[in-house]
């Protein structure tokens, strides 16, 4: 398969520790606002970049991601939702897919894991930004047990205008 792309973010590589500290605080805020619900499965109710505003590091990451999306995704119209995956080894994502035409994820602190798709797999590394087709079954595989949370950001790209949905997460880019 060569219909996906992996970018490397020097911003994340150079600022990983600071980003992780800020994400821990953002996660606490999410937990307060959403009464302890999982930050992954509340994806339709918030956007990670709103959760971390007005931080400059995440502003830079937003614009880096926006550039990647505009390079990879054809067409005039694009909306993006982005959420925080904050998982222990026993809560990583099982087989699932995404209901948008494009999907991706950003590795902030992915630990020693890989993302397995039906026809290929990606070794997750700090700074990786994966983007590819949506609707593609995938899961996370833990290769070594780890302390603390595994931190990635998931994102979906909507390219078809539609009536407003019961979601608060999609923002125009």
VOVONU-693734 format. One record per residue: residue number from 1; residue in three letters; chain; x, y, z of N, C-alpha, C, O, CB in turn. Coordinates in nm, 3 decimals. Glycine has a CB too. Layout:
% VOVONU-693734
NUM/ALA/A/X/Y/Z/X/Y/Z/X/Y/Z/X/Y/Z/X/Y/Z
...
//
This chain:
% VOVONU-693734
1/UNK/A/0.085/-0.119/0.000/0.000/0.000/0.000/0.089/0.124/0.000/0.181/0.135/0.081/-0.097/0.000/0.123
2/UNK/A/0.061/0.214/-0.089/0.136/0.338/-0.090/0.042/0.458/-0.101/0.080/0.563/-0.153/0.236/0.339/-0.205
3/UNK/A/-0.080/0.442/-0.052/-0.177/0.550/-0.056/-0.184/0.627/0.076/-0.275/0.706/0.097/-0.314/0.496/-0.091
4/UNK/A/-0.088/0.603/0.163/-0.077/0.677/0.288/0.061/0.742/0.290/0.147/0.712/0.208/-0.098/0.583/0.413
5/UNK/A/0.080/0.832/0.386/0.209/0.899/0.397/0.242/0.920/0.544/0.153/0.942/0.626/0.209/1.035/0.320
6/UNK/A/0.370/0.913/0.576/0.418/0.941/0.712/0.512/1.061/0.703/0.612/1.059/0.631/0.489/0.816/0.776
7/UNK/A/0.478/1.164/0.778/0.561/1.283/0.789/0.635/1.277/0.922/0.591/1.207/1.014/0.476/1.413/0.777
8/UNK/A/0.744/1.348/0.934/0.820/1.354/1.058/0.816/1.498/1.108/0.855/1.590/1.036/0.969/1.305/1.038
9/UNK/A/0.768/1.518/1.230/0.757/1.651/1.288/0.878/1.680/1.376/0.893/1.621/1.484/0.627/1.664/1.369
10/UNK/A/0.963/1.770/1.331/1.076/1.812/1.412/1.028/1.889/1.534/1.092/1.886/1.639/1.174/1.898/1.330
11/UNK/A/0.916/1.958/1.521/0.856/2.031/1.633/0.829/1.935/1.750/0.862/1.966/1.864/0.726/2.100/1.589
12/UNK/A/0.770/1.821/1.720/0.740/1.723/1.826/0.869/1.663/1.880/0.886/1.652/2.001/0.648/1.611/1.773
13/UNK/A/0.960/1.625/1.793/1.087/1.565/1.837/1.161/1.660/1.932/1.212/1.618/2.035/1.177/1.531/1.714
14/UNK/A/1.166/1.787/1.896/1.240/1.885/1.976/1.169/1.925/2.104/1.233/1.972/2.198/1.266/2.008/1.895
15/UNK/A/1.038/1.908/2.110/0.959/1.959/2.223/0.874/1.853/2.291/0.777/1.886/2.359/0.870/2.070/2.177
16/UNK/A/0.909/1.726/2.274/0.826/1.616/2.323/0.799/1.627/2.473/0.684/1.614/2.516/0.892/1.483/2.293
17/UNK/A/0.901/1.650/2.553/0.880/1.652/2.699/0.786/1.764/2.741/0.700/1.743/2.827/1.014/1.667/2.770
18/UNK/A/0.802/1.881/2.684/0.713/1.993/2.717/0.571/1.963/2.669/0.474/1.992/2.739/0.765/2.124/2.654
19/UNK/A/0.559/1.905/2.551/0.426/1.870/2.500/0.357/1.768/2.590/0.238/1.778/2.617/0.436/1.815/2.357
20/UNK/A/0.433/1.670/2.636/0.375/1.568/2.725/0.326/1.633/2.854/0.216/1.601/2.900/0.480/1.458/2.757
21/UNK/A/0.403/1.724/2.913/0.359/1.794/3.035/0.230/1.870/3.010/0.136/1.864/3.090/0.468/1.892/3.084
22/UNK/A/0.224/1.941/2.898/0.104/2.018/2.865/-0.015/1.926/2.838/-0.128/1.960/2.874/0.130/2.108/2.743
23/UNK/A/0.009/1.813/2.775/-0.100/1.719/2.748/-0.154/1.659/2.877/-0.274/1.636/2.888/-0.053/1.607/2.654
24/UNK/A/-0.067/1.632/2.975/-0.117/1.583/3.104/-0.216/1.684/3.163/-0.321/1.645/3.214/0.001/1.557/3.203
25/UNK/A/-0.182/1.813/3.157/-0.273/1.916/3.209/-0.401/1.923/3.125/-0.511/1.936/3.180/-0.202/2.054/3.209
26/UNK/A/-0.388/1.913/2.994/-0.505/1.915/2.907/-0.595/1.795/2.936/-0.718/1.806/2.936/-0.463/1.916/2.758
27/UNK/A/-0.533/1.679/2.962/-0.610/1.560/2.994/-0.689/1.580/3.124/-0.805/1.540/3.133/-0.518/1.437/3.005
28/UNK/A/-0.625/1.641/3.223/-0.696/1.670/3.349/-0.817/1.761/3.323/-0.924/1.739/3.380/-0.601/1.737/3.450
29/UNK/A/-0.798/1.861/3.239/-0.909/1.950/3.204/-1.020/1.870/3.134/-1.138/1.886/3.166/-0.860/2.065/3.112
30/UNK/A/-0.982/1.786/3.040/-1.081/1.702/2.972/-1.157/1.618/3.073/-1.280/1.609/3.068/-1.014/1.611/2.866
31/UNK/A/-1.086/1.557/3.165/-1.150/1.471/3.265/-1.248/1.550/3.352/-1.354/1.499/3.386/-1.045/1.405/3.353
32/UNK/A/-1.212/1.674/3.388/-1.302/1.759/3.466/-1.427/1.794/3.386/-1.539/1.782/3.437/-1.231/1.887/3.510
33/UNK/A/-1.409/1.837/3.263/-1.522/1.881/3.180/-1.614/1.764/3.144/-1.736/1.779/3.143/-1.470/1.949/3.052
34/UNK/A/-1.554/1.649/3.114/-1.632/1.534/3.067/-1.652/1.427/3.175/-1.684/1.312/3.145/-1.564/1.472/2.946
35/UNK/A/-1.632/1.465/3.299/-1.663/1.379/3.414/-1.600/1.241/3.404/-1.665/1.140/3.429/-1.812/1.364/3.429
36/UNK/A/-1.470/1.237/3.367/-1.395/1.113/3.366/-1.413/1.025/3.243/-1.361/0.914/3.239/-1.432/1.036/3.484
37/UNK/A/-1.485/1.073/3.143/-1.502/0.992/3.021/-1.370/0.984/2.944/-1.286/1.073/2.955/-1.614/1.051/2.931
38/UNK/A/-1.354/0.879/2.866/-1.235/0.856/2.787/-1.219/0.967/2.682/-1.315/0.999/2.612/-1.240/0.717/2.720
39/UNK/A/-1.100/1.024/2.672/-1.076/1.133/2.576/-1.084/1.085/2.431/-1.108/1.166/2.341/-0.939/1.195/2.602
40/UNK/A/-1.064/0.956/2.407/-1.077/0.904/2.271/-1.224/0.900/2.230/-1.259/0.947/2.122/-1.016/0.763/2.261
41/UNK/A/-1.307/0.846/2.314/-1.446/0.820/2.274/-1.538/0.939/2.291/-1.657/0.929/2.262/-1.499/0.706/2.352
42/UNK/A/-1.484/1.053/2.337/-1.560/1.178/2.336/-1.516/1.265/2.219/-1.538/1.386/2.219/-1.542/1.254/2.470
43/UNK/A/-1.453/1.204/2.119/-1.394/1.276/2.005/-1.490/1.372/1.935/-1.445/1.473/1.882/-1.343/1.177/1.905
44/UNK/A/-1.616/1.344/1.934/-1.712/1.430/1.864/-1.756/1.552/1.944/-1.832/1.635/1.895/-1.832/1.350/1.829
45/UNK/A/-1.706/1.561/2.069/-1.752/1.668/2.157/-1.649/1.778/2.182/-1.678/1.877/2.248/-1.792/1.610/2.287
46/UNK/A/-1.528/1.759/2.130/-1.424/1.861/2.150/-1.321/1.849/2.039/-1.318/1.750/1.966/-1.356/1.847/2.291
47/UNK/A/-1.238/1.950/2.027/-1.124/1.942/1.937/-0.999/1.964/2.022/-0.993/2.060/2.100/-1.134/2.048/1.820
48/UNK/A/-0.900/1.876/2.007/-0.778/1.884/2.087/-0.715/2.022/2.082/-0.664/2.071/2.183/-0.679/1.780/2.041
49/UNK/A/-0.716/2.085/1.966/-0.650/2.214/1.954/-0.725/2.325/2.027/-0.664/2.426/2.063/-0.634/2.251/1.808
50/UNK/A/-0.853/2.310/2.049/-0.927/2.403/2.136/-0.894/2.374/2.282/-0.881/2.465/2.363/-1.080/2.392/2.111
51/UNK/A/-0.881/2.245/2.315/-0.848/2.204/2.452/-0.712/2.259/2.496/-0.693/2.288/2.614/-0.849/2.052/2.463
52/UNK/A/-0.619/2.273/2.404/-0.483/2.318/2.438/-0.459/2.466/2.405/-0.347/2.515/2.422/-0.381/2.233/2.364
53/UNK/A/-0.560/2.537/2.359/-0.543/2.680/2.329/-0.540/2.760/2.459/-0.606/2.724/2.556/-0.657/2.732/2.237
54/UNK/A/-0.464/2.867/2.461/-0.387/2.931/2.355/-0.236/2.901/2.363/-0.156/2.994/2.365/-0.409/3.080/2.360
55/UNK/A/-0.198/2.777/2.368/-0.057/2.739/2.379/0.014/2.752/2.244/-0.040/2.711/2.141/-0.043/2.594/2.432
56/UNK/A/0.133/2.809/2.244/0.207/2.832/2.119/0.259/2.705/2.055/0.258/2.693/1.932/0.323/2.925/2.145
57/UNK/A/0.305/2.606/2.136/0.354/2.481/2.077/0.244/2.410/1.999/0.266/2.362/1.888/0.410/2.388/2.187
58/UNK/A/0.126/2.403/2.059/0.017/2.333/1.991/-0.042/2.417/1.877/-0.101/2.362/1.784/-0.093/2.298/2.092
59/UNK/A/-0.026/2.549/1.884/-0.061/2.633/1.770/0.030/2.598/1.652/-0.017/2.582/1.540/-0.049/2.784/1.806
60/UNK/A/0.160/2.586/1.678/0.254/2.549/1.571/0.222/2.411/1.515/0.227/2.390/1.394/0.398/2.551/1.624
61/UNK/A/0.188/2.315/1.604/0.152/2.182/1.558/0.026/2.187/1.472/0.017/2.118/1.371/0.132/2.087/1.677
62/UNK/A/-0.072/2.268/1.513/-0.194/2.283/1.435/-0.161/2.329/1.293/-0.212/2.272/1.196/-0.290/2.382/1.502
63/UNK/A/-0.077/2.430/1.281/-0.044/2.481/1.146/0.040/2.382/1.067/0.029/2.375/0.945/0.029/2.614/1.157
64/UNK/A/0.125/2.306/1.136/0.200/2.200/1.066/0.103/2.094/1.013/0.114/2.052/0.897/0.304/2.135/1.161
65/UNK/A/0.010/2.051/1.096/-0.089/1.952/1.053/-0.177/2.007/0.941/-0.207/1.936/0.845/-0.177/1.910/1.172
66/UNK/A/-0.218/2.131/0.952/-0.299/2.193/0.847/-0.225/2.189/0.712/-0.286/2.161/0.609/-0.333/2.339/0.885
67/UNK/A/-0.095/2.218/0.713/-0.016/2.212/0.590/-0.010/2.071/0.533/-0.021/2.052/0.412/0.124/2.262/0.616
68/UNK/A/0.009/1.973/0.621/0.012/1.833/0.578/-0.121/1.792/0.515/-0.125/1.728/0.410/0.045/1.740/0.698
69/UNK/A/-0.229/1.831/0.580/-0.362/1.797/0.528/-0.384/1.861/0.391/-0.433/1.795/0.300/-0.473/1.843/0.627
70/UNK/A/-0.348/1.987/0.376/-0.367/2.055/0.247/-0.278/1.993/0.138/-0.317/1.991/0.021/-0.336/2.205/0.260
71/UNK/A/-0.161/1.942/0.176/-0.074/1.876/0.078/-0.130/1.740/0.037/-0.126/1.705/-0.081/0.067/1.859/0.135
72/UNK/A/-0.182/1.663/0.133/-0.225/1.525/0.108/-0.367/1.514/0.053/-0.395/1.431/-0.034/-0.214/1.445/0.235
73/UNK/A/-0.457/1.597/0.105/-0.599/1.583/0.073/-0.637/1.680/-0.040/-0.622/1.801/-0.025/-0.687/1.611/0.199
74/UNK/A/-0.686/1.626/-0.152/-0.726/1.714/-0.262/-0.860/1.783/-0.230/-0.931/1.744/-0.138/-0.738/1.634/-0.394
75/UNK/A/-0.890/1.883/-0.307/-1.021/1.947/-0.296/-1.017/2.078/-0.222/-0.919/2.113/-0.156/-1.117/1.855/-0.228
76/UNK/A/-1.126/2.150/-0.235/-1.137/2.284/-0.180/-1.180/2.285/-0.034/-1.129/2.365/0.046/-1.235/2.365/-0.262
77/UNK/A/-1.272/2.198/0.002/-1.332/2.202/0.136/-1.270/2.098/0.228/-1.256/1.982/0.192/-1.482/2.180/0.127
78/UNK/A/-1.232/2.143/0.348/-1.174/2.052/0.447/-1.212/2.098/0.587/-1.202/2.216/0.621/-1.019/2.044/0.431
79/UNK/A/-1.257/2.002/0.667/-1.282/2.023/0.809/-1.206/1.913/0.882/-1.190/1.803/0.830/-1.436/2.020/0.843
80/UNK/A/-1.160/1.945/1.002/-1.077/1.848/1.076/-1.129/1.836/1.219/-1.164/1.935/1.284/-0.927/1.892/1.076
81/UNK/A/-1.134/1.712/1.267/-1.155/1.689/1.410/-1.030/1.621/1.461/-0.969/1.540/1.392/-1.284/1.603/1.438
82/UNK/A/-0.992/1.653/1.583/-0.870/1.597/1.642/-0.897/1.571/1.790/-0.955/1.655/1.859/-0.747/1.692/1.623
83/UNK/A/-0.854/1.456/1.838/-0.878/1.417/1.977/-0.753/1.355/2.036/-0.660/1.319/1.965/-0.996/1.319/1.986
84/UNK/A/-0.754/1.343/2.167/-0.643/1.288/2.243/-0.665/1.141/2.273/-0.767/1.103/2.330/-0.623/1.367/2.372
85/UNK/A/-0.568/1.058/2.234/-0.562/0.917/2.276/-0.461/0.911/2.391/-0.344/0.944/2.372/-0.520/0.820/2.156
86/UNK/A/-0.506/0.870/2.508/-0.427/0.873/2.632/-0.448/0.737/2.698/-0.538/0.721/2.781/-0.470/0.994/2.728
87/UNK/A/-0.363/0.639/2.661/-0.394/0.499/2.693/-0.285/0.428/2.769/-0.166/0.451/2.748/-0.421/0.425/2.568
88/UNK/A/-0.327/0.341/2.858/-0.239/0.246/2.925/-0.225/0.124/2.832/-0.300/0.112/2.735/-0.294/0.205/3.068
89/UNK/A/-0.131/0.034/2.861/-0.114/-0.082/2.772/-0.242/-0.165/2.754/-0.263/-0.223/2.647/-0.005/-0.172/2.826
90/UNK/A/-0.327/-0.171/2.855/-0.448/-0.254/2.844/-0.567/-0.178/2.785/-0.675/-0.236/2.769/-0.485/-0.307/2.980
91/UNK/A/-0.549/-0.049/2.752/-0.662/0.025/2.694/-0.633/0.078/2.553/-0.707/0.161/2.502/-0.698/0.141/2.784
92/UNK/A/-0.524/0.031/2.490/-0.496/0.076/2.353/-0.609/0.033/2.261/-0.688/-0.056/2.295/-0.359/0.020/2.301
93/UNK/A/-0.617/0.096/2.148/-0.730/0.076/2.057/-0.729/-0.061/1.990/-0.628/-0.105/1.935/-0.730/0.184/1.952
94/UNK/A/-0.843/-0.126/1.995/-0.865/-0.254/1.926/-0.908/-0.224/1.781/-0.910/-0.107/1.741/-0.975/-0.341/2.000
95/UNK/A/-0.940/-0.325/1.705/-0.979/-0.307/1.565/-1.092/-0.206/1.553/-1.193/-0.217/1.623/-1.021/-0.441/1.502
96/UNK/A/-1.075/-0.109/1.466/-1.176/-0.008/1.439/-1.142/0.063/1.308/-1.035/0.042/1.252/-1.185/0.094/1.557
97/UNK/A/-1.233/0.147/1.261/-1.204/0.232/1.147/-1.268/0.368/1.171/-1.321/0.393/1.279/-1.255/0.169/1.014
98/UNK/A/-1.263/0.454/1.071/-1.314/0.590/1.085/-1.411/0.619/0.972/-1.392/0.574/0.859/-1.198/0.693/1.086
99/UNK/A/-1.514/0.696/1.003/-1.623/0.721/0.908/-1.602/0.845/0.823/-1.698/0.901/0.770/-1.752/0.734/0.983
100/UNK/A/-1.480/0.888/0.809/-1.450/1.001/0.721/-1.355/0.954/0.612/-1.291/0.849/0.626/-1.388/1.120/0.801
101/UNK/A/-1.347/1.029/0.504/-1.267/0.988/0.387/-1.118/0.978/0.419/-1.047/0.897/0.359/-1.289/1.085/0.272
102/UNK/A/-1.070/1.061/0.513/-0.928/1.061/0.549/-0.913/1.055/0.700/-0.993/1.111/0.775/-0.855/1.185/0.493
103/UNK/A/-0.808/0.987/0.743/-0.778/0.971/0.885/-0.627/0.978/0.906/-0.549/0.947/0.816/-0.836/0.836/0.940
104/UNK/A/-0.589/1.017/1.024/-0.447/1.015/1.058/-0.426/1.017/1.208/-0.520/1.026/1.286/-0.377/1.133/0.994
105/UNK/A/-0.299/1.009/1.246/-0.264/1.020/1.387/-0.125/1.077/1.401/-0.041/1.068/1.311/-0.274/0.883/1.457
106/UNK/A/-0.103/1.137/1.518/0.021/1.206/1.549/0.082/1.140/1.671/0.016/1.127/1.774/-0.002/1.360/1.573
107/UNK/A/0.208/1.099/1.661/0.277/1.033/1.773/0.351/1.136/1.857/0.451/1.194/1.813/0.375/0.925/1.720
108/UNK/A/0.302/1.159/1.978/0.370/1.246/2.072/0.459/1.161/2.163/0.579/1.185/2.172/0.267/1.330/2.156
109/UNK/A/0.401/1.062/2.229/0.474/0.967/2.313/0.411/0.829/2.292/0.337/0.780/2.378/0.470/1.009/2.466
110/UNK/A/0.441/0.766/2.178/0.370/0.644/2.139/0.419/0.516/2.206/0.364/0.408/2.184/0.380/0.626/1.993
111/UNK/A/0.523/0.529/2.290/0.584/0.411/2.353/0.628/0.313/2.244/0.636/0.350/2.127/0.484/0.341/2.454
112/UNK/A/0.657/0.190/2.281/0.698/0.091/2.181/0.574/0.018/2.131/0.539/-0.091/2.178/0.804/-0.010/2.240
113/UNK/A/0.508/0.082/2.033/0.384/0.027/1.977/0.390/0.034/1.826/0.473/0.104/1.767/0.260/0.103/2.030
114/UNK/A/0.301/-0.038/1.765/0.283/-0.026/1.621/0.134/-0.020/1.593/0.052/-0.069/1.671/0.351/-0.144/1.544
115/UNK/A/0.101/0.042/1.482/-0.037/0.045/1.436/-0.047/-0.054/1.321/0.022/-0.041/1.220/-0.081/0.190/1.392
116/UNK/A/-0.135/-0.151/1.338/-0.150/-0.258/1.240/-0.278/-0.235/1.161/-0.387/-0.226/1.218/-0.153/-0.397/1.310
117/UNK/A/-0.262/-0.226/1.030/-0.374/-0.219/0.937/-0.389/-0.358/0.876/-0.304/-0.444/0.898/-0.352/-0.108/0.826
118/UNK/A/-0.494/-0.381/0.801/-0.515/-0.514/0.746/-0.405/-0.555/0.650/-0.373/-0.674/0.642/-0.648/-0.520/0.674
119/UNK/A/-0.344/-0.460/0.577/-0.244/-0.495/0.476/-0.104/-0.441/0.503/-0.012/-0.468/0.425/-0.290/-0.444/0.344
120/UNK/A/-0.086/-0.367/0.611/0.046/-0.311/0.643/0.048/-0.269/0.789/-0.055/-0.267/0.855/0.079/-0.190/0.550
121/UNK/A/0.166/-0.235/0.837/0.178/-0.186/0.974/0.281/-0.074/0.980/0.372/-0.065/0.898/0.217/-0.301/1.070
122/UNK/A/0.262/0.012/1.081/0.349/0.127/1.100/0.412/0.116/1.239/0.341/0.103/1.338/0.269/0.261/1.086
123/UNK/A/0.545/0.120/1.245/0.613/0.128/1.374/0.600/0.273/1.422/0.646/0.365/1.355/0.766/0.084/1.364
124/UNK/A/0.537/0.291/1.536/0.511/0.427/1.586/0.638/0.484/1.648/0.705/0.418/1.727/0.397/0.427/1.689
125/UNK/A/0.670/0.608/1.610/0.789/0.677/1.660/0.751/0.820/1.694/0.662/0.878/1.632/0.905/0.674/1.557
126/UNK/A/0.818/0.877/1.792/0.796/1.016/1.831/0.810/1.104/1.707/0.908/1.095/1.634/0.896/1.060/1.943
127/UNK/A/0.712/1.189/1.685/0.714/1.283/1.574/0.649/1.234/1.446/0.633/1.312/1.352/0.853/1.318/1.544
128/UNK/A/0.610/1.105/1.441/0.542/1.056/1.321/0.403/1.120/1.309/0.329/1.130/1.407/0.529/0.902/1.325
129/UNK/A/0.371/1.162/1.188/0.235/1.205/1.155/0.191/1.120/1.036/0.239/1.137/0.924/0.227/1.361/1.124
130/UNK/A/0.099/1.029/1.063/0.046/0.939/0.960/-0.082/1.000/0.905/-0.163/1.053/0.980/0.019/0.795/1.018
131/UNK/A/-0.100/0.994/0.772/-0.225/1.033/0.710/-0.255/0.936/0.596/-0.166/0.901/0.518/-0.219/1.181/0.658
132/UNK/A/-0.380/0.894/0.587/-0.419/0.799/0.484/-0.569/0.794/0.470/-0.641/0.875/0.529/-0.364/0.661/0.515
133/UNK/A/-0.617/0.700/0.391/-0.761/0.686/0.373/-0.830/0.648/0.505/-0.774/0.577/0.588/-0.791/0.580/0.266
134/UNK/A/-0.951/0.696/0.521/-1.035/0.653/0.633/-1.096/0.519/0.597/-1.053/0.455/0.501/-1.146/0.759/0.665
135/UNK/A/-1.193/0.476/0.671/-1.264/0.350/0.645/-1.170/0.230/0.643/-1.206/0.126/0.587/-1.338/0.360/0.511
136/UNK/A/-1.053/0.240/0.701/-0.954/0.132/0.696/-0.936/0.074/0.837/-0.896/0.145/0.929/-0.817/0.184/0.638
137/UNK/A/-0.966/-0.055/0.853/-0.953/-0.122/0.983/-0.808/-0.117/1.031/-0.714/-0.142/0.955/-1.001/-0.269/0.973
138/UNK/A/-0.791/-0.084/1.160/-0.658/-0.082/1.221/-0.670/-0.095/1.372/-0.777/-0.076/1.430/-0.582/0.048/1.184
139/UNK/A/-0.558/-0.129/1.434/-0.552/-0.141/1.579/-0.410/-0.107/1.624/-0.318/-0.098/1.543/-0.592/-0.285/1.626
140/UNK/A/-0.393/-0.088/1.755/-0.262/-0.061/1.813/-0.214/-0.189/1.881/-0.291/-0.256/1.951/-0.268/0.058/1.915
141/UNK/A/-0.088/-0.223/1.860/-0.026/-0.340/1.924/0.087/-0.291/2.014/0.176/-0.219/1.970/0.026/-0.442/1.817
142/UNK/A/0.081/-0.331/2.140/0.187/-0.297/2.237/0.298/-0.400/2.222/0.275/-0.520/2.235/0.131/-0.294/2.385
143/UNK/A/0.420/-0.352/2.195/0.533/-0.442/2.178/0.610/-0.462/2.309/0.670/-0.568/2.329/0.627/-0.388/2.071
144/UNK/A/0.609/-0.364/2.395/0.669/-0.374/2.529/0.577/-0.301/2.625/0.526/-0.193/2.594/0.814/-0.314/2.533
145/UNK/A/0.556/-0.361/2.743/0.477/-0.295/2.846/0.542/-0.160/2.878/0.663/-0.145/2.861/0.465/-0.384/2.974
146/UNK/A/0.465/-0.064/2.924/0.520/0.068/2.950/0.449/0.133/3.068/0.332/0.105/3.095/0.508/0.157/2.825
147/UNK/A/0.521/0.222/3.138/0.457/0.300/3.245/0.395/0.427/3.187/0.434/0.471/3.078/0.560/0.337/3.356
148/UNK/A/0.301/0.484/3.258/0.241/0.609/3.213/0.155/0.590/3.090/0.141/0.479/3.041/0.348/0.712/3.185
149/UNK/A/0.096/0.698/3.040/0.008/0.685/2.923/0.085/0.688/2.791/0.189/0.752/2.778/-0.094/0.797/2.924
150/UNK/A/0.030/0.617/2.695/0.072/0.629/2.555/-0.008/0.747/2.500/-0.130/0.751/2.514/0.046/0.494/2.471
151/UNK/A/0.062/0.844/2.439/-0.004/0.967/2.396/0.009/0.984/2.245/0.118/0.999/2.191/0.056/1.089/2.469
152/UNK/A/-0.107/0.981/2.179/-0.115/1.014/2.037/-0.236/1.104/2.018/-0.323/1.114/2.105/-0.124/0.885/1.948
153/UNK/A/-0.241/1.170/1.904/-0.357/1.248/1.865/-0.416/1.184/1.741/-0.344/1.160/1.644/-0.321/1.398/1.841
154/UNK/A/-0.543/1.156/1.742/-0.610/1.105/1.623/-0.679/1.221/1.552/-0.718/1.319/1.615/-0.712/0.994/1.659
155/UNK/A/-0.692/1.211/1.421/-0.766/1.313/1.349/-0.836/1.253/1.227/-0.790/1.156/1.168/-0.672/1.427/1.306
156/UNK/A/-0.949/1.314/1.192/-1.026/1.279/1.074/-1.045/1.404/0.991/-1.049/1.516/1.044/-1.163/1.216/1.113
157/UNK/A/-1.055/1.385/0.860/-1.077/1.495/0.768/-1.209/1.473/0.695/-1.229/1.369/0.632/-0.958/1.510/0.669
158/UNK/A/-1.296/1.571/0.703/-1.423/1.572/0.630/-1.404/1.661/0.508/-1.352/1.772/0.520/-1.542/1.622/0.721
159/UNK/A/-1.446/1.614/0.391/-1.429/1.693/0.268/-1.562/1.722/0.198/-1.563/1.789/0.094/-1.337/1.619/0.173
160/UNK/A/-1.671/1.674/0.253/-1.802/1.695/0.192/-1.885/1.788/0.280/-1.913/1.756/0.395/-1.875/1.561/0.171
161/UNK/A/-1.925/1.902/0.226/-2.016/1.988/0.303/-2.143/1.910/0.339/-2.192/1.830/0.260/-2.052/2.117/0.224
162/UNK/A/-2.195/1.935/0.457/-2.317/1.867/0.502/-2.388/1.955/0.603/-2.335/2.057/0.647/-2.284/1.729/0.564
163/UNK/A/-2.506/1.915/0.638/-2.579/1.987/0.743/-2.505/1.965/0.875/-2.441/1.862/0.894/-2.727/1.939/0.753
164/UNK/A/-2.514/2.062/0.967/-2.448/2.044/1.096/-2.492/1.913/1.164/-2.609/1.875/1.159/-2.479/2.162/1.188
165/UNK/A/-2.398/1.849/1.225/-2.420/1.722/1.293/-2.422/1.745/1.444/-2.397/1.856/1.491/-2.311/1.618/1.254
166/UNK/A/-2.451/1.641/1.519/-2.444/1.650/1.666/-2.300/1.628/1.710/-2.270/1.534/1.784/-2.539/1.547/1.733
167/UNK/A/-2.212/1.716/1.663/-2.071/1.710/1.699/-2.022/1.853/1.718/-2.072/1.947/1.656/-1.987/1.634/1.590
168/UNK/A/-1.924/1.867/1.804/-1.863/1.997/1.828/-1.717/1.997/1.788/-1.644/2.092/1.820/-1.877/2.036/1.975
169/UNK/A/-1.673/1.894/1.721/-1.531/1.870/1.701/-1.476/1.917/1.567/-1.357/1.951/1.558/-1.504/1.727/1.715
170/UNK/A/-1.557/1.921/1.463/-1.507/1.958/1.330/-1.486/2.108/1.320/-1.575/2.187/1.353/-1.604/1.911/1.222
171/UNK/A/-1.366/2.145/1.273/-1.336/2.286/1.252/-1.288/2.303/1.108/-1.223/2.213/1.054/-1.228/2.338/1.353
172/UNK/A/-1.319/2.414/1.044/-1.273/2.435/0.907/-1.123/2.463/0.905/-1.069/2.531/0.993/-1.350/2.551/0.842
173/UNK/A/-1.056/2.409/0.804/-0.913/2.437/0.790/-0.883/2.482/0.647/-0.768/2.511/0.614/-0.827/2.312/0.827
//
